[in-house]
Amino acid sequence: MDILQTCELYKKVSDKFSLKNINLNIESGDFLALIGKNGAGKTTLLRIISGLLRYDTGKVLIDGIPVEKSSKVNKLIGIVQQSKGLPDSLTVQEYVRFQGRLRNADIKVLNGLIEISGLTEYYNQYLSTLSGGNLRKLHIMLSIMHKPKLVIMDEPTVGLDPIVRRDIWKYIYSLKELGISAIISTHYIDEAEILSDKIAIIDNGSIVTSGTKDEIKKLYNEENGLEVTLIDNNEALSFLNEIAKLNIDFIKSANVFNDKVKIITNGYDCSYLLLISKFLAEGAYKVKMIKLLDLSIEDVLVKIISPKALLSDI
Ligand SMILES: Nc1ncnc2c1ncn2[C@@H]1O[C@H](COP(=O)(O)OP(=O)(O)OP(=O)(O)O)[C@@H](O)[C@H]1O
């Protein structure tokens, strides 16, 4: 069963920007990361899924229920708010209890959630004294007090240092054990790769591609192969000449640039790496590095955002 489904969703935001034909789904228990450049439409889409913004046409279903049915849907979703407008004069404990009462949360559940979040030691501290990372944790915790099935997070770690980001990732990932699904927008590709089961790339209001990391990489990876870096540029050239002579059937092409020999293969198989390594060893080549030519999700994102757009951003 999908916890989220959007079908042929359209939303005109301004004369210049619309969300167009958004078809997304999240299977129950999965995390989906939404990535795309500034202004691609991530926040607009998340606001629609949260029921905070109306759409023009299409469908948005949360656990099979149209998002407009707010009394039902509000119980199913948790929205991670940004840390604005907190009552500084309350302690974490006072605020959590107050929010808990508003949301009818069981006190035992609350205490359990506080423990998971790692905020126990700050329980008696004033909100004004919490660090950015702990405030983020507090907001995530508040979003799951009513035991939602889907949590919606817009850039949950923006502006945090790398150590704190990792700590928040651990916390977000632990929500999976509670059976919670999530949609997370982020500019950090590492965050998307680490946290999510699937990734959707949005560009100019449309979902350009979605799937698991491997599915996306496969779609956009036009070049399989290996890159061999040799210590000596001359050796790189002679290595290139030698492998050309061998006429190996899996090698589509090979070229040299300074100390690097790039070998493009027909698909990829581990045996290719073994064979090339053996050949390098037999020829006593001095190898600095052998690298598989593998696209990263960041490479895919850059490919999708047209080179024109990149140039105009500079
Ligand atoms: N209220 C509004 N009125 C007019 N245009 C808007 C409004 N809200 C958003 N937009 C425009 O819609 C487009 C998408 O904005 P959105 O905030 O959804 O993008 P985003 O992917 O979340 O960007 P970022 O990564 O910078 O947060 C942008 O061009 C933005 O300027």
The ligand as an SDF file (V2000), in Angstrom:
LIG
                    3D

 31 33  0  0  0  0  0  0  0  0999 V2000
    3.8640   32.7150   -3.5530 N   0  0  0  0  0  0  0  0  0  0  0  0
    4.5660   32.6780   -4.6740 C   0  0  0  0  0  0  0  0  0  0  0  0
    4.3620   33.5650   -5.6590 N   0  0  0  0  0  0  0  0  0  0  0  0
    5.0530   33.5460   -6.8090 C   0  0  0  0  0  0  0  0  0  0  0  0
    6.0170   32.6510   -7.0660 N   0  0  0  0  0  0  0  0  0  0  0  0
    6.2710   31.7340   -6.1220 C   0  0  0  0  0  0  0  0  0  0  0  0
    5.5700   31.6900   -4.8860 C   0  0  0  0  0  0  0  0  0  0  0  0
    6.0430   30.6580   -4.1590 N   0  0  0  0  0  0  0  0  0  0  0  0
    7.0110   30.0770   -4.8970 C   0  0  0  0  0  0  0  0  0  0  0  0
    7.1460   30.7210   -6.0690 N   0  0  0  0  0  0  0  0  0  0  0  0
    8.0720   30.3730   -7.1590 C   0  0  0  0  0  0  0  0  0  0  0  0
    7.8690   29.0120   -7.4550 O   0  0  0  0  0  0  0  0  0  0  0  0
    9.1000   28.4070   -7.8260 C   0  0  0  0  0  0  0  0  0  0  0  0
    9.3320   27.1660   -6.9800 C   0  0  0  0  0  0  0  0  0  0  0  0
    9.6140   27.5650   -5.6550 O   0  0  0  0  0  0  0  0  0  0  0  0
    9.9280   26.5230   -4.5120 P   0  0  0  0  0  0  0  0  0  0  0  0
   10.1070   27.2890   -3.2550 O   0  0  0  0  0  0  0  0  0  0  0  0
    8.8860   25.4780   -4.5270 O   0  0  0  0  0  0  0  0  0  0  0  0
   11.2960   25.9080   -5.0170 O   0  0  0  0  0  0  0  0  0  0  0  0
   12.3590   25.0300   -4.2070 P   0  0  0  0  0  0  0  0  0  0  0  0
   12.7530   23.9080   -5.1010 O   0  0  0  0  0  0  0  0  0  0  0  0
   11.8200   24.6730   -2.8640 O   0  0  0  0  0  0  0  0  0  0  0  0
   13.5480   26.0400   -4.0760 O   0  0  0  0  0  0  0  0  0  0  0  0
   14.6940   26.1560   -2.9250 P   0  0  0  0  0  0  0  0  0  0  0  0
   15.5350   24.9400   -3.0790 O   0  0  0  0  0  0  0  0  0  0  0  0
   15.4000   27.3970   -3.3070 O   0  0  0  0  0  0  0  0  0  0  0  0
   13.9910   26.2270   -1.6040 O   0  0  0  0  0  0  0  0  0  0  0  0
   10.1670   29.4790   -7.6670 C   0  0  0  0  0  0  0  0  0  0  0  0
   10.4110   30.0220   -8.9350 O   0  0  0  0  0  0  0  0  0  0  0  0
    9.5330   30.4740   -6.7430 C   0  0  0  0  0  0  0  0  0  0  0  0
   10.0310   31.7680   -7.0170 O   0  0  0  0  0  0  0  0  0  0  0  0
  1  2  1  0
  2  3  1  0
  2  7  2  0
  3  4  2  0
  4  5  1  0
  5  6  2  0
  6  7  1  0
  6 10  1  0
  7  8  1  0
  8  9  2  0
  9 10  1  0
 10 11  1  0
 11 12  1  0
 11 30  1  0
 12 13  1  0
 13 14  1  0
 13 28  1  0
 14 15  1  0
 15 16  1  0
 16 17  2  0
 16 18  1  0
 16 19  1  0
 19 20  1  0
 20 21  2  0
 20 22  1  0
 20 23  1  0
 23 24  1  0
 24 25  2  0
 24 26  1  0
 24 27  1  0
 28 29  1  0
 28 30  1  0
 30 31  1  0
M  END
$$$$
